Amino acid sequence: MRVNGIIAEYNPFHNGHLYQLKQSKEATGSDYTIVVMSGNFTQRGDVAFCEKHVRTRMALQNGADLVIELPAVYAVSSAWEFAFGGISILNSLGVADTVSFGSECGELEKLTQIAEILLDEPEEYRCILTRCLSEGMSFPAARDLAVGTFLKKSTEEMSEILSNPNNILGLEYLKALKTLHSSMRPYTVRRIESGYHDKTLGETISSATAIRKTLLQENDLTLLQDQMPESALSLLSYSGGEEYTKLNALLSGALYQKLYWEQEQGFTSYLDVSAALSDRIRNRLVDFQDFDSFSLLLKTKEMTLTRIRRSLLHILLNIRARDLPGMQAPKPVPYARVLGFRKDAKPLLSEIKRHTSIPFITKPSDAGEQLDGDALLLFRQDIAISQFYLGLLYQVRGERPLNEYTIPIVIE
């Protein structure tokens, strides 16, 4: 049995994701594909466009055999922590032979060389980096020059690689594989047709950003017939854009209340919130209008908008610094919660149960018997975050919230 792993958000699932799944399966000769997927909040510091069980069904209907949830504390953190969390789950299951990721570069050897430099920081690299920083260069520019000099490559080439989102995430996957001494072999699929940040639809493969923008502005699913597999498109609602807008409004209100009640003590206990950011939040709270505009108010040259959004989300979701200790080597995810699987993947499930080194949770209600200590605390935190999302979602829909413990697993 050959098994490939993919770490994703599928927000929502589109033709680019389908292309990666098919290419990965063909190139690795895999019999099964395991997807580790974010839950209801994303790495860019946002609420997911559609609920995680819907996205799970999209994945299972289009090539995935098993979908496991990446806990929110990893899913809404930096690229390193996101990657480390996903790789640690795949590694702990004990059955994955390969792990596949998309990249703009498409050259595994080149990405591997860069990842090793960034992880090991050889002396020559550190000396060049330190000198450049002392001369007033920004960190990204100094890093690009230091990596390029070390590899005897042009700074422009390194900058092109290190500035593209999928390349950046791919480098973190490679670093995580080495940090965990994993035997899983990496494989990369070159991104085609559209860029990560492209805001307009392409011919058949568009960015998730462009697809979400289209749904928000046009609210017309027929515009996406060439962009998404038919089965995935059929799972989207015509009211999805309107629901997403209302969900963000509720999220903004909840964030303001949290910031207002806790402004006296500050926010430095939360993950990724520095003393400087905490002070800016407190000083600018009087100008709060909504999540998006407040994030822009807080932006500085030293801190990206995405990091600020994640930091605000950490405050809102009560994710504290202690929940993800060790920036260089976070703790591996201590369990694997199954969101869904294909019926014909039962041999894969049996193989995992024989080889996994972490609890394999198919029923959330059984987690109390399978977990203890920090693992149980992390699981309960994730349940609470999911329940918070469901509460907002069903306010939007005018329905009674579902119970995260009793939502059935997705079986295709």
C-alpha positions in Angstrom: 0.0 0.0 0.0 1.4 3.4 -1.0 0.0 6.5 0.7 0.5 10.2 -0.2 -0.3 13.1 2.2 -1.5 16.6 1.4 -2.0 19.6 3.7 -4.7 22.0 2.6 -7.5 24.5 3.3 -9.7 23.9 0.2 -11.3 27.3 0.8 -13.2 26.3 -1.4 -12.0 23.2 -3.4 -11.3 24.2 -7.0 -9.7 22.8 -10.2 -6.2 23.7 -9.0 -6.7 21.4 -6.0 -8.0 18.7 -8.3 -5.0 19.1 -10.5 -2.6 18.7 -7.6 -4.4 15.6 -6.3 -4.3 13.9 -9.7 -0.7 14.9 -10.4 0.4 13.8 -7.0 -1.3 10.4 -7.3 0.2 9.8 -10.7 3.7 10.9 -9.8 3.9 9.0 -6.5 2.0 5.9 -7.5 -0.2 6.2 -4.5 -3.1 4.0 -3.7 -4.6 6.4 -1.1 -4.4 10.1 -0.4 -4.7 11.5 3.2 -5.5 15.2 3.4 -4.9 17.2 6.6 -7.2 20.2 6.3 -7.9 23.4 8.3 -11.1 23.6 10.2 -13.4 26.7 10.2 -10.6 29.3 10.4 -7.7 29.8 8.0 -4.0 30.6 8.0 -4.6 34.0 6.5 -6.5 35.0 9.7 -10.0 34.6 8.3 -13.1 32.5 8.7 -13.4 29.8 6.1 -15.8 30.4 3.2 -17.8 27.3 4.0 -18.0 24.9 6.9 -15.3 22.2 7.3 -17.6 19.2 6.8 -18.8 20.7 3.5 -15.1 21.2 2.4 -14.4 17.6 3.6 -17.1 16.3 1.3 -15.7 18.3 -1.6 -12.3 16.7 -1.1 -13.6 13.2 -0.7 -15.6 13.5 -3.9 -12.6 14.6 -5.8 -9.7 12.3 -5.0 -9.0 12.4 -1.3 -9.6 9.1 0.7 -9.3 10.4 4.2 -9.6 13.9 5.7 -8.1 14.8 9.1 -8.6 18.2 10.8 -5.6 20.4 11.6 -6.3 21.9 15.0 -7.1 25.6 15.0 -4.0 26.5 17.0 -1.8 25.3 14.1 -4.3 26.3 11.3 -4.4 30.0 12.3 -0.7 30.4 13.0 2.4 31.2 10.9 3.4 29.2 7.8 6.0 27.3 9.9 3.5 26.2 12.6 0.8 25.4 10.0 3.3 23.2 8.1 4.7 21.6 11.2 1.3 20.7 12.5 0.2 19.1 9.2 3.5 17.2 8.7 3.5 16.0 12.3 0.0 14.4 11.9 1.0 12.7 8.6 4.2 11.5 10.1 2.6 10.2 13.3 0.0 8.1 11.4 2.9 5.9 10.3 1.5 5.0 6.8 2.3 7.9 4.5 5.2 7.3 2.1 5.2 10.8 0.5 3.9 14.3 1.1 2.9 16.5 -1.8 2.6 20.3 -2.0 2.1 22.9 -4.6 4.8 25.5 -5.4 5.3 28.3 -7.9 8.9 27.1 -8.3 8.2 23.5 -9.1 11.9 22.5 -8.5 12.2 20.3 -5.4 16.0 20.2 -5.4 16.2 24.0 -5.3 13.6 24.3 -2.6 15.3 21.6 -0.5 18.6 23.5 -0.7 17.0 26.7 0.5 15.0 25.0 3.2 18.2 23.4 4.7 19.9 26.8 4.8 17.0 28.4 6.5 16.8 25.6 9.0 20.4 25.0 9.8 21.7 28.6 9.3 25.3 27.7 8.4 27.9 30.2 9.6 28.6 31.8 6.2 24.9 32.5 5.7 24.5 33.9 9.2 27.5 36.2 8.7 26.1 37.6 5.5 22.6 38.0 7.0 24.0 39.8 10.0 26.1 42.2 7.9 23.2 43.1 5.6 20.9 43.7 8.6 23.5 45.9 10.2 23.7 48.0 7.0 20.0 48.7 7.3 18.5 46.2 4.8 15.1 44.8 5.6 15.0 41.2 6.8 13.5 39.7 3.6 16.1 41.6 1.4 19.0 40.5 3.6 17.8 36.9 3.7 17.4 36.8 -0.1 21.0 38.2 -0.6 22.4 35.8 2.1 20.8 32.7 0.6 21.7 33.7 -3.0 25.3 34.3 -2.0 25.6 31.0 -0.1 24.1 29.1 -3.1 26.0 31.2 -5.7 22.7 32.2 -7.2 21.4 35.7 -8.0 19.5 37.7 -5.4 16.7 38.2 -7.9 16.2 34.5 -8.3 16.1 33.9 -4.6 13.7 36.8 -4.1 11.4 35.4 -6.7 11.3 32.1 -4.9 11.1 33.4 -1.3 8.4 35.9 -2.1 5.8 33.5 -3.5 3.2 32.1 -1.0 3.2 28.4 -2.1 7.0 28.4 -2.2 7.2 29.8 1.3 4.8 27.1 2.6 6.7 24.4 0.7 9.9 25.5 2.4 8.2 25.1 5.7 7.0 21.6 4.9 10.6 20.6 3.9 11.9 22.1 7.2 9.3 20.3 9.2 10.2 16.9 7.5 13.8 17.4 8.5 13.0 18.6 12.0 10.8 15.5 12.6 13.4 13.2 11.0 10.5 12.0 8.9 10.9 9.2 6.3 8.2 10.7 4.1 9.5 11.8 0.8 8.5 15.2 -0.5 7.1 15.9 -4.0 6.0 19.2 -5.4 3.5 20.1 -8.1 4.1 23.4 -10.0 1.3 25.8 -9.7 -0.2 26.6 -13.1 -2.4 29.2 -14.8 -3.1 31.5 -11.8 -1.1 33.0 -8.9 -2.1 32.7 -5.3 -3.1 36.3 -5.0 -4.8 36.7 -8.4 -8.2 38.3 -8.0 -9.7 37.7 -11.4 -10.8 34.3 -12.8 -8.7 32.4 -15.2 -9.9 30.1 -17.9 -10.2 26.9 -15.9 -7.8 27.2 -12.9 -8.2 30.2 -10.6 -7.0 31.2 -7.2 -9.3 30.6 -4.2 -9.0 34.4 -3.7 -10.6 35.0 -7.1 -13.3 32.4 -6.5 -14.3 33.9 -3.2 -14.2 37.4 -4.6 -16.5 36.3 -7.4 -19.0 34.7 -5.0 -19.0 37.8 -2.8 -19.5 40.3 -5.7 -21.6 38.4 -8.1 -23.3 35.7 -6.0 -23.7 33.7 -9.2 -22.5 30.1 -9.0 -22.8 29.7 -12.8 -19.7 31.9 -13.2 -17.7 29.1 -11.5 -18.7 26.2 -13.7 -15.3 26.1 -15.4 -13.4 26.8 -12.1 -14.6 24.0 -9.8 -15.4 20.3 -10.2 -19.2 19.9 -10.6 -19.5 17.9 -7.4 -17.7 20.7 -5.4 -19.7 23.5 -7.0 -23.0 21.7 -6.2 -22.1 21.8 -2.5 -21.9 25.6 -2.5 -25.0 27.6 -1.7 -26.3 30.5 -3.8 -26.5 32.4 -0.5 -22.9 31.5 0.4 -21.5 35.0 -0.3 -24.2 36.7 1.7 -23.7 34.3 4.6 -20.0 34.9 4.5 -20.5 38.6 4.7 -22.9 38.3 7.6 -20.6 35.9 9.4 -17.8 38.4 9.1 -20.0 41.1 10.6 -20.8 38.9 13.6 -17.1 38.0 13.9 -16.3 41.7 14.0 -18.8 42.4 16.7 -17.5 39.5 18.8 -13.9 40.7 18.3 -14.7 44.3 19.5 -16.4 43.0 22.6 -13.4 40.8 23.4 -11.0 43.7 22.9 -13.1 46.1 24.9 -13.5 43.9 27.9 -9.8 43.0 28.0 -8.2 46.3 27.1 -7.2 47.1 30.7 -4.8 44.1 31.1 -3.6 44.1 27.5 -3.2 41.2 25.1 0.4 40.0 25.4 -0.7 36.6 26.8 -2.2 35.7 23.4 -0.2 33.9 20.7 1.8 36.3 18.4 0.7 39.4 20.2 3.8 41.5 21.1 3.8 44.3 23.6 3.9 46.9 20.8 0.9 45.3 19.0 -1.0 45.1 22.3 -0.4 48.8 22.8 -1.5 49.7 19.3 -4.7 47.7 19.8 -5.5 49.5 23.0 -4.7 52.9 21.6 -6.7 52.5 18.4 -9.7 50.6 19.8 -11.7 53.8 19.8 -11.4 53.7 15.9 -12.7 50.1 15.6 -15.3 49.7 12.8 -14.8 46.1 11.8 -12.2 43.3 11.7 -10.8 44.2 8.2 -10.5 48.0 8.7 -9.1 47.6 12.2 -6.4 45.2 10.9 -5.4 47.8 8.4 -5.2 50.5 11.1 -2.8 48.3 13.1 -0.5 47.4 10.1 3.1 48.6 10.2 6.2 48.1 8.1 7.5 45.6 10.6 4.3 43.5 10.8 2.3 42.1 7.8 -1.4 42.4 7.5 -1.8 38.7 7.6 0.1 38.4 10.8 -2.0 41.1 12.4 -5.2 39.3 11.3 -4.0 36.1 12.8 -3.0 37.8 16.1 -6.5 39.3 16.3 -8.0 35.9 15.6 -5.9 34.4 18.4 -7.4 37.0 20.8 -10.9 36.3 19.6 -10.5 32.5 19.8 -8.7 32.6 23.1 -5.5 31.0 21.7 -2.7 31.9 24.1 1.1 31.8 23.7 1.3 28.8 26.0 -0.9 26.8 23.6 1.9 26.6 21.0 5.2 26.8 22.9 8.6 26.7 21.1 8.7 28.7 17.9 11.6 26.6 16.5 10.0 23.3 17.3 6.3 23.3 18.3 4.9 20.2 19.8 3.6 17.7 17.3 -0.1 17.4 17.1 -1.0 14.7 19.7 -4.0 13.2 18.0 -5.7 12.8 14.6 -9.4 13.7 14.4 -11.1 12.3 11.3 -13.5 14.5 9.5 -14.4 12.0 6.8 -13.3 9.1 4.6 -14.3 7.2 1.6 -16.0 3.8 2.1 -13.4 2.1 -0.1 -10.6 3.4 2.0 -11.3 1.0 4.9 -8.0 -0.8 4.2 -6.2 2.5 4.8 -8.0 3.1 8.1 -7.1 -0.4 9.3 -3.4 0.2 8.3 -3.4 3.5 10.2 -4.9 1.9 13.4 -2.0 -0.7 13.3 0.8 1.9 12.8 -0.3 5.2 14.3 1.6 6.6 17.3 -1.2 9.0 18.2 -4.9 8.5 19.0 -7.0 8.2 15.9 -10.3 9.8 16.7 -13.4 9.0 14.6 -16.0 10.0 17.3 -15.4 13.3 19.2 -17.5 11.9 22.0 -14.9 9.2 22.5 -12.0 11.7 22.8 -12.2 11.8 26.6 -11.4 8.1 26.7 -8.6 8.3 24.1 -6.8 11.5 25.3 -5.5 12.9 28.5 -3.4 15.8 29.8 -2.4 18.5 27.2 -3.8 16.4 24.3 -7.3 16.5 25.8 -7.0 20.2 26.6 -6.0 20.9 23.0 -8.9 18.8 21.7 -11.4 20.6 24.0 -10.1 23.9 22.8 -10.6 22.9 19.2 -14.2 21.8 20.0 -14.8 25.1 21.7 -13.5 27.1 18.7 -15.7 25.0 16.3 -18.7 25.5 18.5 -18.1 29.3 18.5 -18.0 29.2 14.7 -21.2 27.1 14.6 -22.9 29.6 16.9 -22.1 32.4 14.6 -23.1 30.4 11.5 -26.5 29.5 12.7 -27.2 33.0 13.9 -26.7 34.0 10.3 -29.0 31.2 9.2 -31.6 31.7 11.9 -31.3 28.2 13.1 -30.4 26.5 16.3 -26.6 25.7 16.5 -25.4 22.2 15.8 -23.4 20.4 18.5 -19.8 19.8 17.4 -19.8 16.5 19.3 -22.7 15.0 17.4 -22.1 16.2 13.8 -21.7 12.9 11.9 -18.5 12.0 10.2 -18.5 12.4 6.4 -18.6 9.1 4.6 -18.6 9.0 0.8 
